[in-house]
Amino acid sequence: MLYPIHFKPIIFERIWGGKKLRTLLGKEIGKIENAGESWEISAVEGAESIVENGILAGNTLSEITEVYMSDLVGEKVYEQFGEEFPLLIKFIDANDVLSIQVHPNDTLAKERHHAYGKTEMWYVIDAEPDAYVISGFKRDISQDEYLTYLHAGNVDELMNKVPAKQGDVFFIPAGRVHAIGKGVFLAEIQQTSDVTYRIFDWNRVDKNGNPRELHTEEALDAIDFKKTSEVKQVYEDKKNKPVNLVDCSYFTVNLLHIDKPIEREYELIDSFKILMLVSGKAVITYQGNDFSMEEGRTVLVPASFEEITIVPKERCKILEVYIK
């Protein structure tokens, strides 16, 4: 019988990472000095999630998808993606600013990399007082103007630099230039893809004194040079009812801000559900069983579950993710 599945987080060292994965969410980062990312659910080749709990412990995400198919991920999801799980779920600690980058859309990624494109969204869990993100251009620009600024080392002057605070939500469609600024700690939901074109890296060098690789030419065909007018997602934080944050063809994300039990009825949603507990503690009640969730835990709820009850042990904020 299927049950809520928790995977062993995969921790990645990044030049811009820090210690908040441990201090804020209690992640085990070992001896990693600059822990930048915790991949909570991943089907990326070479970094595939492994089940940590229950009778399926030790199996990979693709192995359990192969066995349980639509019962795990949903009929339409399985028809479209097969055994390749379609979303990559992360926590990111930007102890320093990330590179300015862009991701290709599905068409370009398939043509160049035999991969999916990358549309993503961010939910800010914690932010230092002067924290910001970069998202899109301030105005329509030409490719030539962009290259002039890029080669002069000040391409960021063309872009929206937006203050980031706890609870902010940013939607980053493929093609939009972006960067997470220093002091931002967030949850990221994205398509299953690890294709990134790095545009500008603030003239940083790695531990060996070498500049990191840039993808100037590759990025040109991927970039949307039009003005980005709406950078933040607008939503009203309501308690004890789902509030939609992002709704696109790749994923739907709701915020559950609860201080009393809430029933979630899923019989009309032909998809897996992912629950990311970004603050608080809770228990998931399902089919007469209980599953405890600590802050920072991410759980995959099988598509075959028609309903669950989430019982908060204290006030909770949970990101609920699925594919419509």
N, C-alpha and C positions, 0 to 999 in steps of 0.2 A: 504493500500500500504506500502511495506517495504521501509526503509530509512536507512542511516548510523546510527548505534546504538552505543551509549556510555553507559558504565556501571559505576555504583558507585564503585570507588576503595575501596578495602578492605585492611586496613593498619594493619600490624602485628608488634608487639613489639618483638625484638630479642635482645639477650644478647650482640650482636656485632653491633647493629644498631646505627643510629645517627639522624641527622636533615636534611640531604640533600634532602630527598623527598619533604620537604617544601621549603628549600632555593633554590634548583636548579629547581624544577618542579612545585612548588606552590601547592603541595598536602596538604590537610587539615589533619593534624595528631593529632589534639586535644591535650590532656594532655599526650600523649605517650612520654616517655623520650627517648627511644631508638627505633625509627621507622626503622625497617630493611627491610621490604618488602611492596610493594604495588601490590596486585594482581589485575590486570586490567581486565582480562577475565578468569573466573574460573568456571569449572564444578565439582570441588572437593566437595565431600559430606561434608556438614557442613560449607562450605565457597563458596557458589555458587553466582555468579554475579547476580546483579539485575539491570535491565534497568533503566537509569536515565533520558532519554530524550524521547520526542514524545509520541504518543498515547499508546505505549507499556510500558511506565514507570511504575515501580512497579512489573513487571513480571520478573521471573527468566529466566536464560539462557535456562534451560531445558524446561520450559513452552513455550517459543517462538519457540524453536526447534520442540516441539511436534506439534504446530499449523502449522508452515510454512515449516517444513521438508526440502526437497531438495531445495526449493526456497531460504532458508536461508543458508544452509551449502553445497549444491551440491548433486547431485544424488549418486555418488560413495561414498562420505563421509557419507551420510545418510545410505546407504546400509551397510557400514562397522561398523559404530559407533552408529546408531540410534539416540536417544535423548541425548546421552552423548557426549558433545563437546570434540574433541580430543586433543586440545592444552590448555596449561596453560601459560598465558602471565603475566610477572612481571617486575617491576623495583626493584632493590636491592641496598641498601646503606650499604656497608661494612665499618663501622667506626672502626671496629677491624677485625682481621682475622677470617674467618669462620673455623669451624672444617674441618679436612681432612675427606672426605667421599667418598662413592661410591653408585651408584644406580644399581639395578638389571635390567637384560634385560626382554623382554616380557615373555619368557618362565618361568624364575625363579619367577618373580613377580606374574604371574598367578597361579603358583603352590603353592606359600606361602601365597599370600595376595589377591588372586582373583582380581588383579589389573593389569594395564599396567605397563611396565617398564618405565624407564626415560632416554631418550636421550635428550640432551639440547644443546643450544648454547648461547653465551654471546656476546653482543655488548657493548664495553666500551664507556660510555657517558662522563665520567670525571674520572681523576685519579690524585692523588697526586704524587709529584716527585719521591718518592721511591716505588710506588705501584707495586704490582706483583700479579700473580696468580700461582697456583700449578696445573699441568696437566700431569698425567702419570709418568711412571718411566724413569730414565735416561738410564737404560739398562735392559735386561732380568734378572729377579730374580726368585728365588725359593720361594715357600711358607714358607719354614723353615727360610730362610734368612730374609724374610719380617717380620715374627713373632719375630725373634731375635731383629731386629731394633725397632719393635713396642713396645715390652716389655721393651726395654731400654729407651724408650721415645724420640727416634731420628729418627723415620720412615721418617720424611720429608727429611732427607739427601739422601734418595734413589730417590727422585722425582725431576721432572723438575720444577724449580722456575724461572718464566719468567717475565721480566719487562712488565708492562701493561700501555698503554697510550691511550689517547682519539682516538677512531676510530678502535682500535684493535678488532679482532673477534676471538673467541675461540669456537671450536666445541668439545663437550664432549659426546661421545657415552656412552651408558650404559656399565658399567664395568671399566671405566677409573677412577682412584682415582683423586681427584681434591679438590681445595679449592680456594675461592676468598680471596685475601689478603687485608690487611688494606689499606684504602684510595681509593678503587675502587668503582665506581658507575656505574651500568650497567643495560641494558635491557636483560631479559632472556626469551627465547622461548623454551618451552619443551613439551613433552608429558603430557597428563593429568594424573598425578601420584604424590602422596605425600609420596612415599616410599623412605626413605633415610637410609643408614647404616653409622652411625658415627664411624669413625675409631680412630681418635685421636683429642682431643680438647684442646691441649696445657696446660693441667692440670688446666683448668679453673674451677671455682665453680660458682653456681648461687647465687642469692641474699640471699638465706638461708644457703649458705656455703656448698652446696652439689655439688659434681661433676656431670656433665651431663651424661646421659646414653650412653654407648658405645655398639657397635654391632659387637664385634670382631669375633665371630663364624659365624654369619649370613653373614658377608662381605666376608668370605673366598671363598665361592662358586660364588660370584659375580665379584670378582676382575680379571681384565686382567693383568697378571704379565709380559707381554711382554713390550719391550722398545717402548716408544712413540717418534717418530722422528720428526713428524710435529705437532707442538703445535698450532701455529697461522695459521689462514686462510690467504692466500695470495690473495689480490684483488687490482685493480687499481680504485681509486676514480675518477669517471668521472661525470661531471655535466650534468644534464638535460637528462639523460638516465639511465635506470635501470642497476645496477651492482650487479651480483649475489654474495652473501656472503656464503651461505650454501645451498646445494641441496641434500636432503636425502629422504628416503621413508616416513619419519614422517612429514617433513615440508620443504618448500623452503622459503628462506629469501633473499630479494633484498634490496639494499640501493638506495633510490631516493634522490640525492643531487641536489636540484633545486634552480634556481634563476629566472626562467620564467615558465609560464604555461606548464604543461605536460599532454598529454592525455594518459590514460591507457586503453587499450582495453582488455577486460576480457572474450570475448565470447568463447574462446577456453579453458578457465580454469574452470573446473567443481568443483569449491570449493568456499567457503567463502574467503574473503580477509580481512586481519587485517592490519591497518595502525597505526604505533606508531610514533608520532611526537616527535623526540628526541631533536630537536632544531628548533627555528623559529616559525612562524605563517603561516597558510595557510587556504584556503577555498576549500572545495570539491564541485564541480559543478556536479549535476546529475539530469537527467530528468527535466531540467528547474528549479531546486532548488539549493540552496546554503546551505552548512553546514560548520560552522567555526571551526577550530581546533587551540587550543592553545598549547604551548609547554608542553609536558608531557601527552597529551591526547592520548588515544588509542580508535580506532573506528573499529567496525565490519561492513564491507561492504557486503551486501547479495550476495549470489552466482548468483542470478537472474540478477544482474546488469551487462550489457554487456560492459559498458564503463563509465568512469568518467573523469573529468578534475581536476587536482590539481593546484590551483593558489596560488603561494607563496605571502605572504604579506611582507616577507623579506626572505633572504636566509634560506632554510630549509633542514633538514635531516630527512628522513622518512624511517622507516623500513616497508617493505611490505612483508606480510607473507601469505602463502596459502599452500595447499596440492596438489601436482600434481596428 
